[in-house]
Every structure is written in C-alpha cells, then in structure tokens.
C-alpha cells in the first residue's frame, strides 16, 4: 500500500512539473503596452524585457496612445522585434538625458539616448521619439547600432545629435519619417537610406555628420526628402565630416532656402576634401545652387545616380515594411 502511495505521489509530482514547465515555455509573440493597465504591460521596457531571447519568429509589441517617460533599450537578444505605436502623434517616448547630465567623460553622448536599438532586424513604426532636454549640447533621441533596422512613419525630435545611425556595416531604413534637430542631428557610421522624409533644422548649423568607414560603398543617402527649417533659420550646411571618409548624398530632394549656397563644410579637415563623398543629384528648391557649391563636392551624373537604388544600397536585405 505504501509503495502505491509513493508511486501515486511521484506521478502527481511529475504532472505538476510538466504543467509548470509548460507554462514557463509558453512564448507570446504579440503583446500590448497601455498606461491604463488594459494591456499586458504598462511600460515599454517591461514588455521588451519579457520577450523571448533570440526568437524564432517576429515579436510585436503594440503600444497604445500615451506619453511614455522612459529610457528604452532593445537588447542584442531582442532581435526580430517590432515596436508599433497606435498613432505617430499620440504615441510618444520621451526622456531628457544629455552629455552634461550623464557626466561620464568624453563618451557621454552615447549614453544619452531615449531609445537604443542594439538588436538586428528591428522595426519601429508609428512612434514619436523625443529627447526633450532642449539646447544643452549632445542629446540623442534615437541610437541605432545594428543591422537591418527600419523606422516607418516616425517622428524623431531633439536638438544636437538627434539620430545616431551607427554601427560599421549596419544598414538602416527610414521611411516617411520627420527628423528634427540643430547640430549634426543625423550622425554616425551606418549605411542609411532616408526615403520620403522631412528633415527640419531648428538652428543655423549642420544637418549631417557622417563617420562612414573607409571602403564602405554607401553612407547616408537621402532620396525624395524635404529639407525645412524653423523661422529665422537661414544658414545651414547639408553636412560636415565627422570622419574623413564621410559619404552623404541627396537625390531628388527639395532643399529650402536655409541651405547655404556652398552646401558643405570640411570641419577644418583638409583630408576630408580628398576622401569624403558629398554629392547631389536632381534636387530642387532655392537651397539647391550647384554652381555655388564647394569645389570638392560633386553633382552626380544620371549614370552615377542610378546606382543609388534600395537594392544596391542594402544588398541582400529587402526592407519588409512599405
């Protein structure tokens, strides 16, 4: 009788373990964040932290309208992640870190992000991402380090260093985004295509500061974009080279009258004039004055411009969101 009882208890224990193990093994591939508690989580970071590491298929986090005061990090193991807002104007992530506040020395800029994407194959859609620290120096809103990342119908707002499109060999796609800033507000080493975006300058300064690595075929490419400025802003350069092999090209873009006739600045780096590629093709607007551009910049021919297709820029990667 005792042996039967022991056997029964062991069987029940095994069943309980199987139930517990099964519940832990359950993986959610879609979840919702809502501040009012009606979703699975009330914060974006908690939702990200709850996703399966290195998932076998795409995980989607839907974020309901609200202003989320969070510093958000997508970790390396959170690949294949989609973060999708309910609506661009009403789903807002905001934080206020900046260089002086961080206080970690010369590299403090890289800790100032509001949203950091440190995983491959991420999609961010219908979100406003803000660094609201104001004009206080370097203050990143969006920091992207990894490959095959897409940003669709987003607003990315800040002042200096708004978008850090980084990562050697990484490819990033910005579609129908509004990006706003002051100094070098799109900067870094990534290969990035900005397609049908609005790029707004808040002060007289520089739009881009690419740090393209030597031997990289494409750096920053702007196609069908509109460059605008706040009222009173009238002395803006298209870019200056953070590193001497910087590559930045504007194709079929509308350039407002805030763009200086010379177009580009060498950042007091004579070597950049020999090695950087700063070019335009088929642009319009009163800010497009090719005959007055610095002599070391280029106006592409039709043949040269043809290579700037999505397929050539991204190679074996085809962005999935349209």
C-alpha positions as CSV (number, residue, x, y, z in Angstrom):
1,X,0.0,0.0,0.0
2,X,2.8,2.4,0.9
3,X,4.6,1.7,-2.4
4,X,1.3,2.5,-4.3
5,X,1.0,5.8,-2.4
6,X,4.6,6.7,-3.2
7,X,4.0,5.9,-6.9
8,X,0.9,8.0,-6.9
9,X,2.6,10.9,-5.3
10,X,5.5,10.7,-7.8
11,X,3.1,10.6,-10.7
12,X,1.3,13.7,-9.4
13,X,4.6,15.5,-8.8
14,X,5.7,14.7,-12.4
15,X,2.4,16.0,-13.8
16,X,2.7,19.2,-11.7
17,X,6.3,19.7,-13.0
18,X,5.1,19.2,-16.6
19,X,2.3,21.8,-16.1
20,X,4.8,24.3,-14.6
21,X,7.4,23.7,-17.3
22,X,4.7,24.1,-20.0
23,X,3.6,27.4,-18.6
24,X,7.2,28.7,-18.5
25,X,7.8,27.5,-22.0
26,X,4.8,29.4,-23.4
27,X,6.0,32.3,-25.6
28,X,4.0,35.3,-26.5
29,X,4.7,36.7,-30.0
30,X,2.4,39.7,-29.6
31,X,1.7,41.9,-26.6
32,X,0.3,45.3,-25.7
33,X,1.6,48.2,-23.6
34,X,-1.1,50.5,-22.2
35,X,-0.6,53.0,-19.4
36,X,-4.1,52.4,-18.0
37,X,-3.4,48.8,-17.3
38,X,-5.6,47.4,-20.1
39,X,-2.7,45.7,-21.9
40,X,-0.1,43.2,-20.9
41,X,2.3,45.8,-19.5
42,X,2.2,49.5,-18.5
43,X,5.8,50.3,-19.6
44,X,7.6,49.7,-22.9
45,X,10.8,48.4,-21.2
46,X,8.9,45.8,-19.2
47,X,7.4,44.5,-22.4
48,X,10.8,44.3,-24.1
49,X,12.3,42.6,-21.1
50,X,9.5,39.9,-21.2
51,X,10.1,38.9,-24.8
52,X,11.8,35.6,-25.8
53,X,15.5,36.0,-26.3
54,X,16.6,35.3,-29.9
55,X,13.1,34.4,-31.0
56,X,12.4,32.0,-33.9
57,X,9.9,34.5,-35.5
58,X,9.0,38.2,-35.2
59,X,7.7,39.5,-31.9
60,X,5.4,42.5,-32.0
61,X,4.8,45.0,-29.1
62,X,1.8,47.2,-29.7
63,X,1.9,50.5,-27.8
64,X,-1.3,52.3,-27.1
65,X,-1.5,56.1,-27.2
66,X,0.2,57.9,-24.4
67,X,3.3,59.8,-23.3
68,X,5.8,57.3,-22.0
69,X,8.5,58.9,-19.9
70,X,11.1,56.1,-20.4
71,X,14.7,55.4,-21.4
72,X,14.2,52.4,-23.6
73,X,16.8,49.8,-24.6
74,X,16.3,47.0,-27.1
75,X,19.0,44.5,-26.2
76,X,21.0,42.4,-28.6
77,X,18.9,39.3,-27.8
78,X,15.7,41.2,-28.7
79,X,16.1,40.7,-32.4
80,X,13.2,40.3,-34.8
81,X,11.2,42.8,-32.7
82,X,8.5,45.2,-34.0
83,X,7.6,48.2,-31.8
84,X,4.4,49.7,-33.2
85,X,2.6,52.7,-31.8
86,X,-1.2,53.2,-32.1
87,X,-0.6,56.6,-33.8
88,X,2.5,58.6,-34.6
89,X,1.4,61.9,-33.0
90,X,-0.1,60.4,-29.8
91,X,2.3,57.5,-29.0
92,X,5.3,59.3,-27.6
93,X,8.5,58.0,-25.9
94,X,10.4,60.8,-24.2
95,X,13.4,61.3,-21.9
96,X,15.8,64.1,-21.0
97,X,19.4,62.8,-20.7
98,X,22.2,64.9,-22.2
99,X,26.0,65.0,-22.2
100,X,26.5,67.1,-19.1
101,X,23.8,65.3,-17.1
102,X,25.3,61.9,-17.8
103,X,28.8,63.0,-16.8
104,X,30.8,60.0,-17.9
105,X,33.5,61.9,-19.7
106,X,34.1,62.3,-23.5
107,X,31.9,59.4,-24.4
108,X,28.8,60.6,-22.5
109,X,26.9,61.3,-25.8
110,X,26.4,57.6,-26.4
111,X,24.5,57.2,-23.1
112,X,22.0,60.0,-23.7
113,X,19.6,58.1,-25.9
114,X,15.8,58.0,-25.4
115,X,15.6,54.8,-27.5
116,X,18.5,52.5,-28.2
117,X,18.2,49.7,-30.8
118,X,21.0,47.2,-30.1
119,X,19.5,44.3,-32.0
120,X,19.3,43.2,-35.6
121,X,16.1,43.1,-37.6
122,X,14.0,45.6,-35.6
123,X,11.1,47.6,-36.9
124,X,9.8,50.8,-35.2
125,X,6.6,52.2,-36.6
126,X,4.1,55.0,-35.8
127,X,6.1,56.4,-32.9
128,X,7.3,59.8,-31.8
129,X,10.8,59.5,-30.1
130,X,11.9,62.6,-28.2
131,X,14.9,63.8,-26.3
132,X,13.3,66.8,-24.5
133,X,16.4,68.1,-22.7
134,X,16.5,71.1,-25.1
135,X,19.5,73.0,-26.5
136,X,22.0,71.8,-23.8
137,X,24.6,70.0,-26.0
138,X,24.7,66.4,-27.2
139,X,21.4,64.7,-26.5
140,X,20.4,61.6,-28.6
141,X,16.8,60.7,-29.2
142,X,17.3,57.6,-31.3
143,X,20.5,55.5,-31.2
144,X,20.7,52.6,-33.7
145,X,23.7,50.2,-33.6
146,X,22.6,47.2,-35.5
147,X,21.8,45.8,-39.0
148,X,18.5,45.6,-41.0
149,X,16.6,48.1,-38.8
150,X,13.5,50.0,-40.1
151,X,11.8,53.2,-39.0
152,X,8.5,53.9,-40.6
153,X,6.1,56.8,-40.1
154,X,8.1,58.0,-37.0
155,X,8.9,61.5,-35.6
156,X,12.3,61.8,-34.1
157,X,12.8,65.1,-32.2
158,X,15.7,66.7,-30.5
159,X,18.4,69.3,-30.8
160,X,22.1,68.3,-31.1
161,X,22.7,64.7,-32.2
162,X,19.1,63.7,-32.6
163,X,19.6,60.5,-34.6
164,X,22.8,58.4,-34.1
165,X,22.7,56.0,-37.1
166,X,25.7,53.9,-36.2
167,X,27.4,50.6,-36.5
168,X,30.1,49.6,-39.0
169,X,28.4,47.6,-41.7
170,X,24.9,48.2,-40.4
171,X,22.0,49.0,-42.7
172,X,19.1,51.2,-41.7
173,X,16.0,52.4,-43.5
174,X,14.0,55.5,-42.6
175,X,10.7,55.8,-44.5
176,X,8.3,58.7,-44.2
177,X,9.9,60.0,-41.0
178,X,10.1,63.5,-39.6
179,X,13.5,64.2,-38.1
180,X,14.2,67.5,-36.3
181,X,17.3,68.9,-34.7
182,X,20.1,71.5,-34.6
183,X,23.7,70.5,-34.7
184,X,24.9,67.3,-36.6
185,X,21.4,65.9,-35.9
186,X,21.9,62.9,-38.1
187,X,25.3,61.4,-37.5
188,X,27.2,58.1,-37.4
189,X,28.8,55.3,-39.5
190,X,25.8,53.3,-40.7
191,X,24.7,52.9,-44.3
192,X,21.3,54.6,-44.0
193,X,18.6,55.4,-46.6
194,X,16.2,58.2,-45.7
195,X,13.3,57.9,-48.1
196,X,10.5,60.4,-48.4
197,X,11.4,62.0,-45.1
198,X,11.2,65.6,-43.8
199,X,14.4,66.9,-42.2
200,X,13.9,70.1,-40.2
201,X,16.7,72.3,-38.9
202,X,16.0,74.2,-35.6
203,X,19.1,76.4,-35.7
204,X,21.9,77.6,-38.1
205,X,24.2,74.6,-38.1
206,X,24.8,71.3,-39.9
207,X,22.3,68.6,-40.9
208,X,24.6,65.6,-41.1
209,X,27.9,64.4,-39.6
210,X,28.6,61.0,-41.2
211,X,31.5,58.9,-40.0
212,X,31.5,56.4,-42.8
213,X,34.2,53.8,-42.6
214,X,36.9,53.7,-45.4
215,X,35.8,51.3,-48.1
216,X,32.1,51.5,-47.4
217,X,30.3,52.0,-50.7
218,X,27.3,53.9,-49.3
219,X,26.9,56.2,-46.3
220,X,23.9,58.4,-45.8
221,X,21.5,58.6,-48.8
222,X,18.6,61.0,-48.8
223,X,16.0,60.3,-51.6
224,X,12.8,62.3,-52.2
225,X,13.3,64.2,-48.9
226,X,12.2,67.7,-48.0
227,X,14.6,69.9,-46.0
228,X,12.9,72.6,-44.0
229,X,13.8,74.9,-41.1
230,X,12.2,76.8,-38.3
231,X,11.5,80.5,-38.8
232,X,14.6,82.7,-38.8
233,X,17.0,79.8,-39.6
234,X,18.9,80.7,-42.8
235,X,22.5,79.4,-42.6
236,X,22.5,75.6,-42.6
237,X,25.1,73.2,-44.2
238,X,24.0,69.9,-45.6
239,X,26.8,68.2,-43.8
240,X,30.3,68.1,-42.4
241,X,32.6,65.0,-42.0
242,X,32.8,63.5,-38.5
243,X,35.4,61.2,-40.1
244,X,37.3,61.9,-43.3
245,X,35.7,59.2,-45.4
246,X,32.2,60.5,-44.8
247,X,29.6,59.8,-47.6
248,X,26.4,61.7,-47.8
249,X,24.2,62.1,-51.0
250,X,21.0,63.9,-51.6
251,X,18.9,62.7,-54.6
252,X,15.7,64.3,-55.8
253,X,15.3,66.3,-52.6
254,X,13.7,69.7,-52.1
255,X,16.2,72.0,-50.4
256,X,14.8,75.0,-48.6
257,X,16.4,78.5,-48.7
258,X,18.0,77.9,-45.3
259,X,20.7,75.7,-47.0
260,X,23.8,77.8,-47.6
261,X,24.9,78.1,-51.3
262,X,28.3,76.4,-50.5
263,X,26.4,73.4,-49.2
264,X,29.1,71.6,-47.3
265,X,31.7,72.2,-44.6
266,X,35.0,70.4,-44.2
267,X,35.1,70.6,-40.4
268,X,38.7,72.0,-40.8
269,X,39.8,68.7,-42.2
270,X,41.7,69.1,-45.4
271,X,42.0,65.4,-45.9
272,X,38.2,65.1,-45.9
273,X,38.1,67.2,-49.1
274,X,40.1,64.5,-50.8
275,X,38.4,61.5,-49.3
276,X,34.8,62.3,-48.4
277,X,31.9,62.0,-50.9
278,X,29.4,64.8,-50.7
279,X,27.1,64.8,-53.7
280,X,23.7,65.8,-55.0
281,X,21.5,64.9,-58.0
282,X,18.2,66.2,-59.4
283,X,17.4,68.3,-56.3
284,X,15.1,71.3,-56.3
285,X,14.3,74.4,-54.2
286,X,16.0,77.7,-53.5
287,X,18.6,75.9,-51.4
288,X,19.8,73.9,-54.4
289,X,22.6,76.0,-56.0
290,X,25.0,73.6,-57.6
291,X,27.1,76.3,-59.3
292,X,27.9,77.7,-55.8
293,X,28.8,74.5,-54.0
294,X,32.3,73.9,-52.6
295,X,34.5,72.7,-55.4
296,X,35.3,69.4,-53.6
297,X,31.6,68.3,-53.6
298,X,30.0,66.6,-56.6
299,X,26.9,66.8,-58.8
300,X,26.2,63.3,-59.9
301,X,25.5,62.3,-63.5
302,X,22.4,60.3,-64.3
303,X,24.6,57.2,-64.7
304,X,26.2,57.7,-61.3
305,X,22.9,58.4,-59.7
306,X,21.4,55.1,-61.0
307,X,23.4,53.1,-58.5
308,X,21.6,54.6,-55.6
309,X,18.7,52.2,-55.5
310,X,17.3,50.4,-52.5
311,X,18.6,47.1,-53.9
312,X,22.1,48.4,-54.3
313,X,22.3,50.2,-51.0
314,X,21.0,47.3,-48.9
315,X,22.3,44.4,-50.9
316,X,20.8,41.1,-49.8
317,X,18.4,42.8,-47.4
318,X,14.9,43.9,-48.6
319,X,13.0,46.1,-46.0
320,X,9.7,44.5,-45.3
321,X,7.6,47.5,-44.3
322,X,6.2,49.8,-47.1
